[in-house]
């Protein structure tokens, strides 16, 4: 869908907002994933080979979360027209699920980056486990300031990861630098549909940001302006909000019912078995994450939050980016 055809009833004039972290945003992201990665493995993707930390897309005839997670990979690959041999940077790769899929399903040449040492270590282990170690690369680095040379990639891919960037403008500018002429940036993430909202809605946004280490959630128009301002063109948009609702409902009920019932008995059992108290920081991260899980479903189902895919192209002929204000 072209941007001109995307619903324009949204009031997204833009507003600076930052959630309150007790540390800088990058440290908050590292803290989050260093403490939550094992939980995603055990309770989210489980035995699935998708290894996805995201919501996936529940399309028609989708029966399982594993299928939904792989649907998202396929959708983004189709949007960005990824083919064999394409050099793909997965910016915020988690434990490498999309990187492994791109290498095995499409024969692309993917590289994954994350600022979480735990995630990169697990991604390398999984690559060797699937005999893909010689076809993929993983690097622990900041996707807003990578060591790669200009025009190193044909596609920059961000699947529910750009939200963690302290500066979305820095992310977009780095993606533009890294892409070869004609290269594609594909982003799937949560955006806001308007700036006007109730006190309850502001609290939902705050809890989502704090619980998932998101410095701020951009409005749709604001991100579109960042893309065009950096020099991208042919911006296309797909609203996938309905496709993520089954995953968000699952998160919602786990947060409201299962976690409160099990939190204290499980903590007591682990403390008793180990003979030492639970890690207070790990518990705090999980409590914040659960609170985010409680608000994300109503945030998206109400229409305030939108789960959107953007795809934009770096022009083949040089253009002068519009200076950011």
C-alpha positions in Angstrom: 0.0 0.0 0.0 1.4 3.4 -0.9 1.5 6.1 1.8 -1.0 8.2 0.0 -3.5 5.4 0.3 -2.9 4.8 4.0 -5.7 6.0 6.2 -4.9 9.7 6.9 -7.5 10.3 9.6 -4.7 9.9 12.1 -3.8 13.1 14.1 0.0 12.5 14.4 1.5 16.0 14.5 4.3 14.6 16.7 5.3 15.2 20.2 8.6 14.5 22.1 8.1 11.9 24.8 10.6 9.7 26.6 9.8 7.1 29.2 11.7 7.2 32.5 14.6 4.8 32.7 16.9 4.7 35.7 19.8 4.2 33.2 20.5 5.3 29.7 18.3 3.8 27.0 21.0 1.5 25.6 21.8 0.1 29.0 18.0 -0.4 29.6 17.8 -2.5 26.4 20.8 -4.6 27.3 19.4 -5.1 30.8 16.0 -6.2 29.3 17.4 -8.8 26.9 20.1 -10.2 29.2 17.3 -11.0 31.7 14.4 -11.9 29.4 16.0 -13.9 26.6 15.8 -17.3 28.4 12.1 -16.6 29.2 11.3 -16.0 25.5 13.0 -19.3 24.7 11.0 -21.2 27.3 7.6 -19.6 27.1 7.3 -17.9 23.7 8.9 -19.7 20.7 9.7 -22.9 22.7 10.7 -25.7 20.4 9.9 -23.7 17.3 12.8 -23.2 14.8 11.6 -19.7 14.2 13.4 -18.4 17.3 11.3 -15.3 17.1 10.8 -12.7 19.9 8.1 -10.9 17.9 4.3 -11.3 17.6 4.2 -13.0 14.2 1.4 -12.6 11.7 -1.7 -14.7 12.2 -3.0 -14.9 8.6 -5.8 -17.0 7.3 -5.3 -20.8 8.2 -2.6 -20.0 10.7 -2.9 -22.6 13.4 0.2 -22.1 15.7 2.5 -19.4 17.0 5.4 -21.1 15.1 3.5 -20.6 11.8 2.7 -17.0 12.7 6.3 -16.2 13.5 7.5 -17.6 10.2 4.7 -15.7 8.4 6.2 -12.5 9.5 9.6 -13.4 8.1 8.0 -14.3 4.8 5.9 -11.1 4.7 8.9 -8.8 5.3 11.0 -10.7 2.8 8.3 -10.3 0.1 7.9 -6.6 0.9 11.6 -6.0 0.5 11.9 -8.3 -2.5 14.7 -10.3 -1.0 16.3 -12.9 -3.3 19.2 -15.3 -3.3 22.5 -13.6 -2.6 21.0 -10.4 -1.2 23.1 -8.9 1.6 20.7 -8.4 4.5 21.4 -6.7 7.7 19.1 -7.8 10.5 19.2 -4.7 12.8 18.3 -6.1 16.2 18.5 -9.8 15.3 17.6 -11.3 18.7 18.9 -14.9 18.7 19.1 -15.0 15.0 15.8 -16.5 13.9 15.2 -14.3 10.9 18.9 -14.5 9.9 18.7 -18.3 9.9 15.5 -18.3 7.9 16.8 -15.8 5.3 19.8 -18.0 4.8 18.0 -21.4 4.6 14.7 -20.4 2.9 15.9 -17.7 0.4 19.7 -18.3 0.2 20.3 -14.7 1.1 23.6 -13.5 2.7 22.4 -12.2 6.1 24.2 -10.5 9.0 22.7 -10.0 12.4 23.6 -7.4 15.0 22.4 -7.0 18.6 23.8 -5.1 21.6 23.0 -8.1 23.8 26.0 -10.4 24.3 23.7 -13.2 25.4 21.6 -13.0 22.2 24.7 -13.0 20.0 26.2 -16.0 21.8 22.9 -17.9 21.4 22.6 -16.9 17.7 26.1 -18.2 16.9 25.2 -21.5 18.7 22.0 -21.9 16.7 23.8 -21.1 13.5 26.2 -24.0 14.1 23.4 -26.3 15.2 21.6 -25.7 11.9 24.9 -26.0 9.9 24.6 -22.4 8.8 27.7 -21.0 10.5 29.5 -20.4 7.2 26.5 -18.6 5.6 25.6 -16.1 8.3 27.4 -13.6 10.5 26.6 -12.2 13.9 28.1 -9.2 15.6 27.5 -7.5 19.0 27.2 -3.9 18.0 24.8 -0.9 18.0 22.7 -0.8 14.9 22.7 3.0 15.0 26.5 3.1 14.8 27.8 0.0 13.0 31.4 -0.7 11.8 30.3 -1.6 8.3 31.4 0.3 5.2 29.0 2.5 3.2 26.7 0.7 0.8 27.5 -2.7 2.4 23.9 -4.1 2.2 21.0 -4.6 -0.2 18.4 -4.7 2.6 18.2 -3.4 6.2 15.6 -5.4 8.1 14.2 -4.4 11.5 11.5 -6.8 12.9 10.1 -5.3 16.1 13.6 -4.0 16.9 13.8 -0.3 15.8 11.5 0.6 18.7 14.6 0.2 21.0 16.6 2.9 19.2 17.1 5.9 21.4 17.1 8.0 18.2 14.9 6.8 15.4 16.5 9.4 13.2 19.9 7.9 13.8 18.6 4.5 13.0 17.2 5.7 9.7 20.3 7.6 8.8 22.5 4.7 9.5 20.3 2.4 7.4 20.5 4.9 4.5 24.3 4.9 4.8 24.6 1.2 4.8 22.3 0.5 1.9 23.5 0.3 -1.7 21.6 2.4 -4.3 18.3 0.7 -4.9 18.5 -1.0 -1.4 15.5 -1.4 0.7 14.7 -0.7 4.4 11.9 -2.8 5.8 10.6 -2.1 9.4 7.9 -3.8 11.3 7.0 -2.2 14.6 4.5 -0.5 16.9 3.6 3.1 16.1 1.0 5.5 17.5 -1.9 6.7 15.5 -2.5 10.0 17.2 -1.1 12.4 19.8 -4.4 13.3 21.4 -5.2 10.7 24.1 -6.7 10.2 27.5 -4.8 9.9 30.8 -5.4 6.1 30.7 -3.9 5.9 27.2 -0.8 7.8 28.2 -0.4 5.3 31.0 -0.7 2.4 28.6 2.0 3.9 26.3 4.2 4.6 29.3 3.9 1.0 30.7 4.6 -0.4 27.2 7.7 1.7 26.8 9.0 1.0 30.3 8.3 -2.7 30.3 9.9 -3.4 26.9 12.8 -1.0 27.1 11.4 1.3 24.4 12.7 4.9 24.8 9.7 6.3 22.9 7.0 5.1 20.4 6.9 7.2 17.2 3.7 8.4 15.5 3.1 7.1 12.0 3.6 10.4 10.2 6.7 11.2 12.2 8.4 8.0 11.0 7.3 8.6 7.4 8.8 12.0 7.6 12.1 10.6 8.9 12.3 8.2 5.9 11.7 10.9 3.3 13.9 13.4 5.1 16.8 10.9 5.0 16.3 10.5 1.3 14.3 7.4 1.0 11.6 7.2 -1.6 8.7 4.9 -2.7 7.5 4.5 0.9 5.0 1.7 1.2 2.9 0.8 4.3 0.9 -2.2 5.5 -1.2 -2.1 8.7 -0.8 -5.6 10.2 -2.6 -4.7 13.5 -5.3 -7.4 13.1 -2.6 -10.0 12.3 -0.9 -9.6 15.6 -3.9 -9.6 17.9 -4.0 -13.4 18.6 -0.4 -13.1 19.9 -1.3 -10.0 22.0 -4.3 -11.8 23.5 -2.1 -14.7 24.5 0.3 -12.2 26.1 -2.6 -10.4 27.8 -4.0 -13.5 29.5 -0.6 -14.8 30.6 0.0 -11.4 32.1 -3.3 -11.1 33.9 -3.9 -14.7 35.0 -0.9 -17.1 34.7 1.9 -14.9 35.9 0.2 -13.6 39.0 -0.8 -17.1 40.0 2.7 -18.6 39.5 5.1 -15.7 40.3 5.3 -16.3 44.1 5.1 -20.1 44.1 7.7 -20.4 41.4 10.0 -17.9 43.1 9.7 -19.7 46.4 10.4 -23.1 44.8 13.5 -21.8 42.9 14.8 -20.1 46.1 14.3 -23.2 48.1 16.0 -25.4 45.5 19.0 -23.1 45.0 19.3 -22.1 48.6 19.6 -18.4 47.7 17.2 -15.6 47.0 16.1 -14.8 43.5 17.9 -12.2 41.4 16.0 -9.0 42.2 16.9 -7.3 38.9 15.7 -10.3 36.9 12.4 -10.3 38.8 12.0 -6.5 38.3 12.5 -6.9 34.5 9.9 -9.6 34.3 7.4 -7.6 36.4 7.9 -4.6 34.1 7.6 -6.9 31.0 4.4 -8.4 32.3 2.9 -5.0 32.8 3.7 -4.2 29.2 2.0 -7.4 28.2 -1.2 -6.2 30.0 -1.4 -3.0 28.1 -0.2 -3.9 24.6 -3.4 -5.7 23.6 -5.8 -2.9 24.5 -3.3 -0.4 23.0 -3.4 -2.1 19.6 -7.1 -3.2 19.7 -8.3 0.3 20.5 -6.5 1.7 17.4 -4.2 4.1 19.4 -1.3 1.7 18.7 -0.8 0.3 15.2 1.4 -2.6 14.2 2.8 -1.5 10.8 5.3 -2.6 8.2 7.2 0.2 6.3 9.3 -0.5 3.3 11.3 2.3 1.6 13.9 2.4 -1.2 17.2 4.2 -1.3 17.2 5.9 -4.8 19.7 4.7 -7.4 20.7 8.3 -8.3 22.3 10.4 -5.5 19.9 12.7 -3.6 20.7 15.3 -1.0 18.9 14.3 2.3 16.7 17.0 3.8 18.5 18.4 6.9 16.7 17.2 10.1 15.4 20.0 12.3 
